[in-house]
């Protein structure tokens, strides 16, 4: 079953850099198209105690005119209220009234059928479809009933028994189509609430069930392009919606969709370069190529860059500067929050395995507290993004403007303005030439050969001159060192 959509409303500017998405509306035709006229499966004429019952049903089923067919099915229901075909007759009548463009009469039968069979999947699908249709037309209150019907329909579908008129293949197809209707309604409801992450899940199922459904394909593009982060697959589905509209000779819909998706593309990439080529290519594609998202260069916002960092790297191999980027944007979106949680967990696991070593520029200093800058941006602007509490006073302390490395523990962080809290910190051996102090564990395994004398204090209280501070701390007997040769 393919749903054909009648119109796309024009869009109006929302901001200077973007436009609101057009609303694709569905037609009056409903979801319950009739099955081809045939004998009702194993229920042959000879199996009916009253063959006239069978004849009456088949006569109604074979009626060509939709309105007359609906009337004949209603007569059959009235004459044979206990027939094994009564539910099928209701469904056929509902479908026929929809085909006859009489949705109000179809609604009456839907309500009647759900009273006697509240789990009737086709009736629930019809209620869901019509409710969405009314909501799309401005009757917002109708959406609640459509959502309820969709939720119930998806819940009862696994136990739906195959109708007599359908073979196994036909039944599987109908189930897929009706599931598409239910998911489309739930996606549409989430879209109205601007819950784009939730809407993406439902629209994905709806579009998989019917890839030619203009309404669902287009709105799937919308939730991908309006959500945070933007999912570049939305451009493929937007281009696909344009192709579907053009194939249906709905040029006004195609133009309005193109106007909206093009505006989002311009924001995403910074220009319209490549968009027309995508529209042309997608017209001949049935699914997005594997590399589609990466084929569109973009100027990402910092929160999007934070998410891209995790896409491009293993979380346990990120640098401290990348930690800052991800953690700083934790509160921007649910996706950024998940990314920040993953990074903070990885930092905790790393600290549990061995002492954490960080390098930063000294912005301000006292013997017990240092304010520093980790990222290149912070160092260039002398902006503080790490607050260090030392395990013991530094004597002498490092000079402002020097870059030092320290071992310690990241205990917490603040997002805006960003600040790491680094506690129980000790100077790493390579930083001791700029500030004497205790030798920190783990001891260095390798040192440079530069000669900058350092005086090492041994455990027995004696002192010894070493070629540099790092070399002094490689000696397990040295507990501390100071710049310069021993007196």
Secondary structure as the mmCIF struct_conf table of DSSP 4:
data_model
#
loop_
_struct_conf.conf_type_id
_struct_conf.id
_struct_conf.beg_label_comp_id
_struct_conf.beg_label_asym_id
_struct_conf.beg_label_seq_id
_struct_conf.end_label_comp_id
_struct_conf.end_label_asym_id
_struct_conf.end_label_seq_id
STRN STRN1 UNK A 5 UNK A 8
STRN STRN2 UNK A 13 UNK A 15
TURN_TY1_P TURN_TY1_P1 UNK A 16 UNK A 17
STRN STRN3 UNK A 18 UNK A 19
HELX_LH_PP_P HELX_LH_PP_P1 UNK A 20 UNK A 23
STRN STRN4 UNK A 24 UNK A 26
BEND BEND1 UNK A 28 UNK A 28
BEND BEND2 UNK A 31 UNK A 31
HELX_LH_PP_P HELX_LH_PP_P2 UNK A 33 UNK A 36
BEND BEND3 UNK A 37 UNK A 37
TURN_TY1_P TURN_TY1_P2 UNK A 41 UNK A 42
HELX_RH_3T_P HELX_RH_3T_P1 UNK A 45 UNK A 47
BEND BEND4 UNK A 49 UNK A 50
HELX_RH_AL_P HELX_RH_AL_P1 UNK A 51 UNK A 61
TURN_TY1_P TURN_TY1_P3 UNK A 62 UNK A 62
BEND BEND5 UNK A 65 UNK A 65
HELX_RH_AL_P HELX_RH_AL_P2 UNK A 66 UNK A 79
TURN_TY1_P TURN_TY1_P4 UNK A 81 UNK A 82
TURN_TY1_P TURN_TY1_P5 UNK A 84 UNK A 85
HELX_RH_AL_P HELX_RH_AL_P3 UNK A 86 UNK A 99
TURN_TY1_P TURN_TY1_P6 UNK A 100 UNK A 101
HELX_RH_AL_P HELX_RH_AL_P4 UNK A 103 UNK A 116
TURN_TY1_P TURN_TY1_P7 UNK A 118 UNK A 119
HELX_RH_AL_P HELX_RH_AL_P5 UNK A 121 UNK A 136
TURN_TY1_P TURN_TY1_P8 UNK A 137 UNK A 138
TURN_TY1_P TURN_TY1_P9 UNK A 140 UNK A 141
HELX_RH_AL_P HELX_RH_AL_P6 UNK A 142 UNK A 156
HELX_RH_3T_P HELX_RH_3T_P2 UNK A 157 UNK A 159
HELX_LH_PP_P HELX_LH_PP_P3 UNK A 160 UNK A 163
TURN_TY1_P TURN_TY1_P10 UNK A 164 UNK A 165
HELX_RH_AL_P HELX_RH_AL_P7 UNK A 168 UNK A 192
TURN_TY1_P TURN_TY1_P11 UNK A 193 UNK A 194
HELX_RH_AL_P HELX_RH_AL_P8 UNK A 196 UNK A 209
TURN_TY1_P TURN_TY1_P12 UNK A 211 UNK A 212
HELX_RH_AL_P HELX_RH_AL_P9 UNK A 214 UNK A 226
BEND BEND6 UNK A 227 UNK A 229
TURN_TY1_P TURN_TY1_P13 UNK A 232 UNK A 232
HELX_RH_AL_P HELX_RH_AL_P10 UNK A 233 UNK A 247
TURN_TY1_P TURN_TY1_P14 UNK A 248 UNK A 249
HELX_RH_AL_P HELX_RH_AL_P11 UNK A 251 UNK A 269
BEND BEND7 UNK A 270 UNK A 271
TURN_TY1_P TURN_TY1_P15 UNK A 273 UNK A 274
HELX_RH_AL_P HELX_RH_AL_P12 UNK A 275 UNK A 282
TURN_TY1_P TURN_TY1_P16 UNK A 283 UNK A 284
BEND BEND8 UNK A 286 UNK A 287
TURN_TY1_P TURN_TY1_P17 UNK A 290 UNK A 292
HELX_RH_3T_P HELX_RH_3T_P3 UNK A 293 UNK A 295
BEND BEND9 UNK A 296 UNK A 296
HELX_RH_AL_P HELX_RH_AL_P13 UNK A 302 UNK A 312
BEND BEND10 UNK A 313 UNK A 313
HELX_RH_3T_P HELX_RH_3T_P4 UNK A 315 UNK A 317
HELX_RH_AL_P HELX_RH_AL_P14 UNK A 320 UNK A 328
TURN_TY1_P TURN_TY1_P18 UNK A 329 UNK A 331
BEND BEND11 UNK A 332 UNK A 332
HELX_RH_AL_P HELX_RH_AL_P15 UNK A 334 UNK A 353
BEND BEND12 UNK A 354 UNK A 354
STRN STRN5 UNK A 356 UNK A 365
BEND BEND13 UNK A 367 UNK A 368
STRN STRN6 UNK A 369 UNK A 373
BEND BEND14 UNK A 375 UNK A 375
HELX_RH_AL_P HELX_RH_AL_P16 UNK A 376 UNK A 381
TURN_TY1_P TURN_TY1_P19 UNK A 382 UNK A 382
STRN STRN7 UNK A 386 UNK A 390
BEND BEND15 UNK A 391 UNK A 392
BEND BEND16 UNK A 395 UNK A 396
HELX_LH_PP_P HELX_LH_PP_P4 UNK A 397 UNK A 399
TURN_TY1_P TURN_TY1_P20 UNK A 400 UNK A 401
STRN STRN8 UNK A 403 UNK A 414
TURN_TY1_P TURN_TY1_P21 UNK A 415 UNK A 418
STRN STRN9 UNK A 419 UNK A 427
HELX_RH_3T_P HELX_RH_3T_P5 UNK A 429 UNK A 434
BEND BEND17 UNK A 435 UNK A 435
STRN STRN10 UNK A 437 UNK A 438
HELX_LH_PP_P HELX_LH_PP_P5 UNK A 439 UNK A 440
BEND BEND18 UNK A 441 UNK A 442
HELX_LH_PP_P HELX_LH_PP_P6 UNK A 443 UNK A 444
BEND BEND19 UNK A 445 UNK A 445
STRN STRN11 UNK A 454 UNK A 458
TURN_TY1_P TURN_TY1_P22 UNK A 459 UNK A 460
BEND BEND20 UNK A 461 UNK A 461
STRN STRN12 UNK A 463 UNK A 466
BEND BEND21 UNK A 467 UNK A 468
HELX_RH_AL_P HELX_RH_AL_P17 UNK A 469 UNK A 474
BEND BEND22 UNK A 475 UNK A 475
TURN_TY1_P TURN_TY1_P23 UNK A 476 UNK A 477
STRN STRN13 UNK A 478 UNK A 483
BEND BEND23 UNK A 484 UNK A 484
#
